Amino acid sequence: MSSDEPTPEALRAQIEHTRDELGRTVEALAAKADVKAQAREKTAAVKAQAAEKAAHVTGQIRDRAEHAAHLASEKTHAATARDNRTTALVAVTGAALLVFLLVRQVRQVRHTRGPK
């Protein structure tokens, strides 16, 4: 054997390396040809993306609903306070009117009876 010729061990190693490369190439080609597996992977990716988007939108809706509830609560409290002030004002005005009418009635009765 000359020094340019590979040894049997080197040839075996080269053959083993070539077989490994060929096996990986065949697996890659089989994966590309497996349309069902590609469709399942794509479907899983789309489902995951849709779930993520749904969770995001749900969070936004929840935040907006909480904000709207807070605003409604603030407006309700303001309206209740305003209604309470209005009710108190009406009650005071009614009481004052009642006192005025009673005083007027008493004066009229005293006036028609005359002095005693």
C-alpha positions as CSV (number, residue, x, y, z in Angstrom):
1,M,0.0,0.0,0.0
2,S,1.2,3.4,-0.8
3,S,0.9,6.4,1.5
4,D,-1.8,8.0,-0.7
5,E,-4.2,5.0,-0.2
6,P,-6.4,5.2,2.9
7,T,-6.2,2.4,5.5
8,P,-9.1,0.0,5.9
9,E,-10.0,1.7,9.2
10,A,-10.1,5.1,7.5
11,L,-12.3,3.7,4.8
12,R,-14.7,2.2,7.4
13,A,-14.9,5.5,9.2
14,Q,-15.6,7.3,6.0
15,I,-18.3,4.8,5.0
16,E,-19.9,5.2,8.5
17,H,-19.8,9.0,8.2
18,T,-21.4,8.8,4.8
19,R,-24.2,6.5,6.1
20,D,-24.9,8.9,8.9
21,E,-25.2,11.8,6.5
22,L,-27.4,9.8,4.1
23,G,-29.7,8.8,7.0
24,R,-30.1,12.4,8.1
25,T,-30.8,13.4,4.5
26,V,-33.4,10.7,4.1
27,E,-35.1,11.7,7.4
28,A,-35.2,15.4,6.3
29,L,-36.7,14.5,2.9
30,A,-39.3,12.2,4.6
31,A,-40.3,15.0,6.9
32,K,-40.7,17.4,4.0
33,A,-42.8,14.8,2.2
34,D,-45.0,14.1,5.2
35,V,-47.8,16.6,4.4
36,K,-50.1,15.3,7.3
37,A,-47.4,16.0,9.9
38,Q,-46.8,19.5,8.4
39,A,-50.5,20.2,8.6
40,R,-50.7,19.0,12.2
41,E,-47.7,21.2,13.1
42,K,-49.2,24.2,11.3
43,T,-52.6,23.5,13.0
44,A,-51.0,23.3,16.4
45,A,-49.1,26.6,15.8
46,V,-52.3,28.4,14.6
47,K,-54.2,27.1,17.7
48,A,-51.5,28.3,20.0
49,Q,-51.5,31.7,18.3
50,A,-55.3,31.9,18.5
51,A,-55.3,31.0,22.2
52,E,-52.6,33.6,22.9
53,K,-54.6,36.2,21.0
54,A,-57.8,35.2,22.7
55,A,-56.2,35.5,26.1
56,H,-54.8,39.0,25.2
57,V,-58.2,40.2,23.9
58,T,-60.0,38.7,27.0
59,G,-57.6,40.7,29.2
60,Q,-58.2,43.9,27.3
61,I,-62.0,43.3,27.5
62,R,-61.8,42.6,31.3
63,D,-59.7,45.8,31.8
64,R,-62.2,47.9,29.8
65,A,-65.1,46.4,31.6
66,E,-63.5,47.1,35.0
67,H,-62.8,50.7,33.9
68,A,-66.4,51.1,32.7
69,A,-67.7,49.7,36.0
70,H,-65.5,52.1,37.9
71,L,-66.8,55.1,35.9
72,A,-70.4,54.0,36.3
73,S,-69.8,53.7,40.1
74,E,-68.3,57.1,40.3
75,K,-71.2,58.6,38.3
76,T,-73.7,56.7,40.5
77,H,-72.1,58.0,43.7
78,A,-72.2,61.6,42.3
79,A,-75.9,61.2,41.2
80,T,-76.8,59.7,44.6
81,A,-75.1,62.6,46.4
82,R,-76.9,65.1,44.2
83,D,-80.2,63.3,44.7
84,N,-79.6,63.4,48.5
85,R,-79.0,67.1,48.4
86,T,-82.1,67.7,46.3
87,T,-84.2,65.6,48.7
88,A,-82.9,67.5,51.7
89,L,-83.6,70.8,50.0
90,V,-87.2,69.7,49.1
91,A,-87.7,68.5,52.7
92,V,-86.4,71.8,54.2
93,T,-88.5,73.8,51.8
94,G,-91.6,71.8,52.5
95,A,-91.0,72.1,56.3
96,A,-90.5,75.9,55.9
97,L,-93.7,76.1,53.8
98,L,-95.6,74.1,56.4
99,V,-94.4,76.3,59.2
100,F,-95.3,79.4,57.2
101,L,-98.8,78.1,56.5
102,L,-99.4,77.1,60.1
103,V,-98.2,80.5,61.3
104,R,-100.5,82.2,58.8
105,Q,-103.4,80.0,59.8
106,V,-102.9,80.8,63.5
107,R,-102.7,84.5,62.7
108,Q,-105.9,84.3,60.7
109,V,-107.7,82.5,63.4
110,R,-106.5,85.0,66.0
111,H,-107.5,87.9,63.7
112,T,-111.0,86.6,63.0
113,R,-111.7,85.9,66.7
114,G,-110.5,89.2,67.7
115,P,-108.8,90.2,70.9
116,K,-110.1,88.6,74.1
